[in-house]
Amino acid sequence: MMQILKYVALDILKNKIVIAYTVMLALFSWSAFGLEDNASKGVLTLLNIILLTVPLVSVLFTTIYVYNSNEFIELLISHPVKRSKIWKSLFIGLSTSMVVAYVIGTGIPLLLFADFGTAIMMITAGSLLSIIFVAVAFLSSILTRDKAKGIGISIIAWLYFALLFDGLVLFLFFQFADYPIEKVVVALSALSPIDLTRILILLRLDVSAMMGYTGAIFQNYFGSSWGLLLSFGLLLLWILIPFYFSLRKFKKKDL
């Protein structure tokens, strides 16, 4: 397993797309802090970029990489290696590479310019977000043999979590404005890793007041130590559940 993991990680880290992704994140990060006179404003600018760019690149790159590695996977399966070890090695290798790219591109400027606690929160949350969308990509790529369909499923998943989910929540607010549904919205936020990440970082920046009454509800539920633990626990579930179903499918799939 370690040999497969080492090969996959080195192969991805040398990939020109990953290098370009790292450079792009670095440019965005340094620009966000360089153009703003206040570190908190720079963090908010960077947060908006991270919440859209990191999931998109992670899910697209991983989906394409898995499809392009079909022959390599089939070769490994022909050897006396457990399928679970192959799938786990690919997942860990891809996740590690995307996290390393994110930490190098975004983590260094954050540690230099932002508050240390905020920087650690954003680095941790962004790393988890990268791994979550790697797991989503693994599930997308194993659902169909057709590469175009697999990439389409990945893009739709990203569109739903990044854009459509917020629209659905706003629709609920408008339709049920006369009812106390704030607690329901807090529960619904657990269904989107991007929203969960946004809430965690905004609360860390102490700008929940900008989110109105709902912000006070979020502060009540997620602002405490137990709330933070619950939030990170939910993000970990977003990694484990898609990967578990992809692994289960991979074990039974006829290649």
Residue pairs with C-beta under 8 A, 6 or more apart in sequence:
1 85
1 88
1 89
4 76
4 81
4 85
4 86
4 89
4 90
4 93
5 89
5 92
5 93
7 93
8 89
8 90
8 93
8 94
9 92
9 93
9 96
9 97
11 93
12 18
12 65
12 93
12 94
12 97
13 97
13 100
15 97
17 61
18 61
18 97
18 98
18 101
21 57
21 61
21 101
21 105
22 101
22 104
22 105
23 105
24 53
24 105
25 53
25 54
25 101
25 102
25 104
25 105
25 106
26 104
26 105
26 106
26 108
26 109
28 46
28 49
28 53
28 105
28 106
29 46
29 105
29 106
29 108
29 109
29 110
30 109
32 42
32 43
32 45
32 46
32 49
32 109
33 39
33 42
33 46
33 109
33 112
33 113
33 114
35 42
35 45
36 42
36 45
39 113
39 114
39 115
40 205
40 207
42 113
42 114
43 110
43 114
43 118
43 122
43 201
43 205
44 205
44 207
46 106
46 109
46 110
46 122
47 122
47 198
47 201
47 202
50 106
50 122
50 126
50 129
51 129
51 162
51 194
51 197
51 198
52 162
54 102
54 126
54 129
54 130
54 133
55 129
55 130
55 132
55 133
55 158
55 161
55 162
55 194
56 158
56 162
57 98
58 98
58 129
58 130
58 133
58 134
58 137
59 133
59 134
59 136
59 137
59 140
59 154
59 155
59 157
59 158
60 137
60 151
60 154
60 155
60 158
61 98
61 137
62 94
62 98
62 133
62 134
62 137
62 138
62 141
62 154
63 137
63 140
63 141
63 150
63 151
63 154
64 147
64 151
65 94
66 90
66 137
66 138
66 141
66 142
66 150
67 141
67 147
67 150
67 151
69 90
70 255
73 86
73 90
73 255
74 255
76 86
77 83
77 86
77 255
83 250
83 251
84 247
84 251
87 138
87 246
87 247
87 250
87 251
88 247
90 138
91 134
91 135
91 138
91 243
94 134
95 130
95 131
95 134
98 130
98 131
98 134
99 127
99 130
99 131
102 123
102 126
102 127
102 130
103 123
103 127
106 122
106 123
106 126
107 119
107 123
110 118
110 119
110 122
110 123
111 119
111 123
114 122
117 204
118 201
118 204
118 205
121 200
121 201
121 204
122 201
124 232
125 197
125 200
125 201
125 235
126 197
128 193
128 197
128 232
128 235
128 236
128 239
129 193
129 194
129 197
129 235
131 239
132 193
132 235
132 238
132 239
132 242
133 158
135 238
135 239
135 240
135 241
135 242
135 243
135 246
136 154
136 157
136 242
137 154
138 242
138 243
138 246
139 242
139 243
139 245
139 246
139 249
140 150
140 151
140 153
140 154
140 157
141 150
141 154
141 246
142 246
142 249
142 250
142 253
143 150
143 153
143 249
144 150
144 153
161 192
161 193
161 194
161 195
162 194
165 191
165 192
165 194
165 195
166 195
169 185
169 188
169 189
169 195
172 181
172 184
172 185
172 188
173 181
173 185
182 213
182 214
182 217
183 217
185 214
185 217
186 214
186 217
186 218
186 221
189 195
189 196
189 199
189 218
190 196
190 234
193 234
193 235
193 238
196 231
196 234
196 235
197 235
199 218
199 222
199 231
200 222
200 228
200 231
202 208
202 210
202 211
202 215
203 218
203 219
203 222
203 223
208 215
208 216
208 218
208 219
208 223
209 215
209 216
211 218
221 227
222 228
222 230
222 231
